[in-house]
């Protein structure tokens, strides 16, 4: 594709997003996909399970398990209702848990604790 200014239209047009990370601090790609209501299959590593709750907002698979990834993707492609439900729940989770306001609140709590000594 070359340079793409915005990935949102590409993510939104996808049936499923796969995040097969071996390690991941936060999982921005998963959060962005879920914010658009696209179901996610992700490795159960790092911060991904905080974003993708297995069976609720997406499907988690063991890292480096290509067969598990393929099975999870097939499951979502074969079950449109499951994919819709996971995508909708993911959108709700991201819109309530991963907002700028919550991030600022978290930083303020850390700073207040540090200021207390």
Backbone as CSV, one residue per row, in Angstrom:
resi,resn,N_x,N_y,N_z,CA_x,CA_y,CA_z,C_x,C_y,C_z
1,UNK,0.805,-1.211,0.000,0.000,0.000,0.000,0.841,1.265,0.000
2,UNK,2.075,1.143,0.432,2.874,2.347,0.566,2.449,3.120,1.796
3,UNK,2.732,4.421,1.802,2.382,5.253,2.949,0.861,5.387,3.063
4,UNK,0.360,5.214,4.282,-1.065,5.361,4.542,-1.220,6.387,5.661
5,UNK,-1.959,7.451,5.399,-2.133,8.499,6.400,-2.978,8.044,7.584
6,UNK,-3.982,7.240,7.320,-4.870,6.783,8.384,-5.192,5.309,8.193
7,UNK,-4.918,4.520,9.226,-5.229,3.095,9.166,-6.685,2.797,9.506
8,UNK,-7.370,3.748,10.101,-8.743,3.505,10.556,-9.647,2.948,9.459
9,UNK,-9.647,3.505,8.247,-10.520,2.932,7.211,-10.148,1.490,6.856
10,UNK,-8.866,1.175,6.863,-8.442,-0.197,6.566,-8.854,-1.147,7.675
11,UNK,-8.660,-0.714,8.924,-9.076,-1.552,10.059,-10.582,-1.766,10.022
12,UNK,-11.332,-0.697,9.806,-12.797,-0.777,9.821,-13.336,-1.684,8.720
13,UNK,-12.613,-1.785,7.619,-13.057,-2.621,6.505,-12.700,-4.096,6.699
14,UNK,-11.970,-4.403,7.746,-11.510,-5.769,7.995,-12.571,-6.592,8.714
15,UNK,-12.570,-7.892,8.435,-13.479,-8.816,9.127,-12.941,-9.202,10.486
16,UNK,-11.628,-9.265,10.593,-10.961,-9.615,11.848,-9.546,-9.058,11.791
17,UNK,-9.025,-8.652,12.933,-7.644,-8.189,13.034,-6.884,-9.213,13.865
18,UNK,-5.706,-9.585,13.397,-4.865,-10.549,14.099,-3.637,-9.825,14.640
19,UNK,-3.387,-10.006,15.938,-2.220,-9.415,16.591,-1.407,-10.577,17.175
20,UNK,-0.511,-11.161,16.354,0.223,-12.364,16.761,1.547,-12.058,17.474
21,UNK,1.528,-11.097,18.371,2.749,-10.641,19.027,3.381,-11.708,19.913
22,UNK,4.704,-11.632,20.004,5.442,-12.477,20.952,5.597,-11.747,22.277
23,UNK,5.579,-10.417,22.241,5.554,-9.584,23.442,4.870,-8.283,23.051
24,UNK,4.211,-7.669,24.010,3.435,-6.472,23.702,3.193,-5.725,25.006
25,UNK,3.624,-4.475,25.059,3.417,-3.693,26.277,1.952,-3.297,26.449
26,UNK,1.356,-2.760,25.404,-0.037,-2.324,25.516,-0.938,-2.972,24.477
27,UNK,-0.610,-2.928,23.236,-1.467,-3.495,22.201,-2.323,-2.447,21.533
28,UNK,-1.704,-1.386,21.052,-2.431,-0.286,20.434,-3.244,-0.744,19.222
29,UNK,-2.680,-1.625,18.412,-3.411,-2.110,17.235,-4.709,-2.796,17.646
30,UNK,-4.643,-3.625,18.681,-5.848,-4.305,19.173,-6.865,-3.289,19.681
31,UNK,-6.410,-2.306,20.431,-7.320,-1.283,20.962,-7.958,-0.481,19.837
32,UNK,-7.168,-0.120,18.826,-7.710,0.644,17.702,-8.747,-0.170,16.935
33,UNK,-8.469,-1.449,16.715,-9.427,-2.302,16.001,-10.721,-2.435,16.802
34,UNK,-10.592,-2.701,18.099,-11.790,-2.849,18.929,-12.575,-1.546,19.006
35,UNK,-11.882,-0.412,19.032,-12.574,0.880,19.066,-13.463,1.057,17.839
36,UNK,-13.090,0.382,16.755,-13.882,0.431,15.521,-14.891,-0.705,15.430
37,UNK,-14.928,-1.559,16.463,-15.881,-2.668,16.475,-15.438,-3.874,15.681
38,UNK,-14.151,-3.961,15.369,-13.626,-5.096,14.604,-13.108,-6.141,15.596
39,UNK,-13.551,-7.383,15.490,-13.089,-8.408,16.420,-11.595,-8.690,16.245
40,UNK,-10.961,-9.083,17.352,-9.515,-9.266,17.372,-9.163,-10.676,17.837
41,UNK,-8.185,-11.264,17.162,-7.517,-12.479,17.615,-6.117,-12.039,18.003
42,UNK,-5.714,-12.291,19.245,-4.414,-11.810,19.714,-3.711,-12.868,20.547
43,UNK,-2.393,-12.762,20.558,-1.590,-13.613,21.436,-1.829,-13.200,22.880
44,UNK,-1.853,-14.174,23.762,-2.078,-13.906,25.188,-0.750,-13.541,25.849
45,UNK,-0.195,-12.391,25.457,1.093,-11.942,25.984,1.006,-10.483,26.417
46,UNK,1.871,-10.112,27.348,1.999,-8.718,27.762,0.683,-8.086,28.150
47,UNK,0.442,-6.894,27.610,-0.769,-6.156,27.930,-1.977,-6.507,27.080
48,UNK,-1.817,-7.410,26.123,-2.955,-7.749,25.253,-4.153,-8.305,26.010
49,UNK,-3.980,-9.178,27.013,-5.157,-9.667,27.736,-5.907,-8.578,28.524
50,UNK,-5.271,-7.417,28.745,-5.983,-6.300,29.376,-6.968,-5.668,28.402
51,UNK,-6.682,-5.786,27.127,-7.522,-5.191,26.088,-8.485,-6.225,25.522
52,UNK,-7.931,-7.375,25.158,-8.723,-8.453,24.554,-9.038,-9.475,25.642
53,UNK,-10.277,-9.478,26.084,-10.713,-10.439,27.095,-11.255,-11.649,26.347
54,UNK,-10.585,-12.774,26.519,-10.901,-13.974,25.742,-12.370,-14.361,25.859
55,UNK,-13.016,-14.448,24.694,-14.413,-14.850,24.640,-15.390,-13.737,24.950
56,UNK,-14.882,-12.568,25.348,-15.765,-11.442,25.650,-15.584,-10.291,24.670
57,UNK,-14.320,-9.933,24.408,-14.049,-8.832,23.479,-13.178,-9.273,22.309
58,UNK,-12.817,-10.531,22.282,-11.980,-11.082,21.224,-11.571,-12.490,21.603
59,UNK,-10.609,-13.018,20.871,-10.119,-14.361,21.158,-8.612,-14.297,21.386
60,UNK,-8.158,-14.907,22.472,-6.735,-14.979,22.784,-6.212,-16.360,22.443
61,UNK,-4.989,-16.395,21.947,-4.335,-17.651,21.587,-2.934,-17.658,22.175
62,UNK,-2.352,-18.843,22.360,-0.968,-18.891,22.843,-0.024,-18.260,21.811
63,UNK,1.020,-17.603,22.292,2.014,-17.010,21.391,2.669,-18.105,20.554
64,UNK,2.983,-17.775,19.335,3.685,-18.663,18.392,2.894,-19.906,18.004
65,UNK,1.582,-19.897,18.183,0.764,-21.066,17.855,-0.067,-20.770,16.606
66,UNK,0.536,-21.037,15.450,-0.120,-20.726,14.175,-1.442,-21.464,14.016
67,UNK,-1.509,-22.703,14.487,-2.757,-23.463,14.368,-3.873,-22.834,15.195
68,UNK,-3.535,-22.360,16.388,-4.537,-21.713,17.241,-5.009,-20.401,16.617
69,UNK,-4.077,-19.663,16.021,-4.452,-18.415,15.345,-5.407,-18.725,14.196
70,UNK,-5.055,-19.697,13.375,-5.897,-20.062,12.230,-7.277,-20.517,12.686
71,UNK,-7.329,-21.309,13.745,-8.619,-21.793,14.245,-9.472,-20.641,14.768
72,UNK,-8.853,-19.692,15.474,-9.598,-18.555,16.016,-10.123,-17.664,14.891
73,UNK,-9.284,-17.403,13.898,-9.722,-16.588,12.756,-10.864,-17.296,12.027
74,UNK,-10.726,-18.573,11.788,-11.793,-19.337,11.116,-13.086,-19.293,11.923
75,UNK,-12.957,-19.402,13.228,-14.147,-19.357,14.094,-14.893,-18.046,13.911
76,UNK,-14.163,-16.933,13.882,-14.816,-15.638,13.716,-15.382,-15.453,12.315
77,UNK,-14.680,-15.940,11.315,-15.178,-15.814,9.941,-16.392,-16.693,9.692
78,UNK,-16.476,-17.814,10.408,-17.596,-18.741,10.244,-18.810,-18.380,11.100
79,UNK,-18.616,-17.545,12.101,-19.694,-17.203,13.033,-19.845,-15.683,13.095
80,UNK,-20.614,-15.147,12.163,-20.781,-13.699,12.059,-21.380,-13.095,13.326
81,UNK,-22.273,-13.810,13.986,-22.878,-13.292,15.218,-21.844,-13.183,16.329
82,UNK,-20.991,-14.177,16.471,-19.917,-14.114,17.468,-18.985,-12.948,17.156
83,UNK,-18.595,-12.804,15.911,-17.708,-11.703,15.524,-18.360,-10.358,15.833
84,UNK,-19.639,-10.220,15.529,-20.349,-8.966,15.809,-20.402,-8.682,17.303
85,UNK,-20.725,-9.721,18.086,-20.836,-9.567,19.540,-19.492,-9.185,20.162
86,UNK,-18.422,-9.864,19.753,-17.099,-9.557,20.294,-16.660,-8.154,19.894
87,UNK,-16.915,-7.784,18.647,-16.560,-6.439,18.196,-17.305,-5.360,18.965
88,UNK,-18.598,-5.569,19.194,-19.401,-4.585,19.936,-18.937,-4.480,21.391
89,UNK,-18.662,-5.616,22.011,-18.183,-5.602,23.397,-16.802,-4.966,23.474
90,UNK,-15.978,-5.208,22.466,-14.654,-4.591,22.421,-14.746,-3.086,22.292
91,UNK,-15.646,-2.616,21.449,-15.847,-1.167,21.292,-16.250,-0.554,22.627
92,UNK,-17.163,-1.203,23.325,-17.615,-0.697,24.627,-16.464,-0.674,25.633
93,UNK,-15.671,-1.735,25.685,-14.552,-1.817,26.638,-13.531,-0.714,26.381
94,UNK,-13.164,-0.537,25.125,-12.163,0.481,24.792,-12.702,1.875,25.084
95,UNK,-13.967,2.118,24.766,-14.524,3.461,24.956,-14.704,3.822,26.426
96,UNK,-14.741,2.832,27.309,-14.900,3.141,28.734,-13.606,2.988,29.532
97,UNK,-12.726,2.088,29.131,-11.512,1.818,29.916,-10.265,2.507,29.428
98,UNK,-10.181,2.797,28.149,-8.937,3.306,27.579,-9.113,4.694,26.980
99,UNK,-9.594,5.610,27.809,-9.810,6.984,27.374,-8.666,7.868,27.854
100,UNK,-8.548,9.015,27.247,-7.540,9.986,27.670,-7.809,10.398,29.116
101,UNK,-9.062,10.566,29.460,-9.409,10.976,30.824,-8.933,9.953,31.850
102,UNK,-9.141,8.678,31.567,-8.690,7.635,32.503,-7.174,7.598,32.586
103,UNK,-6.495,7.822,31.468,-5.043,7.847,31.480,-4.539,8.995,32.352
104,UNK,-5.128,10.179,32.191,-4.727,11.334,32.990,-4.990,11.065,34.469
105,UNK,-6.148,10.490,34.798,-6.450,10.141,36.192,-5.394,9.201,36.758
106,UNK,-4.990,8.226,35.967,-3.970,7.279,36.409,-2.641,7.954,36.681
107,UNK,-2.231,8.839,35.782,-0.984,9.573,35.995,-1.070,10.438,37.246
108,UNK,-2.196,11.103,37.426,-2.358,11.946,38.614,-2.255,11.122,39.897
109,UNK,-2.838,9.939,39.906,-2.728,9.077,41.089,-1.277,8.704,41.369
110,UNK,-0.533,8.396,40.320,0.874,8.052,40.483,1.647,9.250,41.037
111,UNK,1.428,10.421,40.455,2.133,11.625,40.918,1.780,11.944,42.365
112,UNK,0.513,11.789,42.725,0.104,12.050,44.109,0.777,11.087,45.071
113,UNK,0.869,9.836,44.710,1.557,8.829,45.557,3.038,9.163,45.680
114,UNK,3.652,9.556,44.591,5.060,9.910,44.633,5.289,11.163,45.465
115,UNK,4.376,12.123,45.376,4.506,13.364,46.142,4.367,13.108,47.636
116,UNK,3.602,12.077,48.022,3.434,11.744,49.437,4.718,11.158,50.023
117,UNK,5.578,10.667,49.147,6.880,10.139,49.600,6.814,8.716,49.889
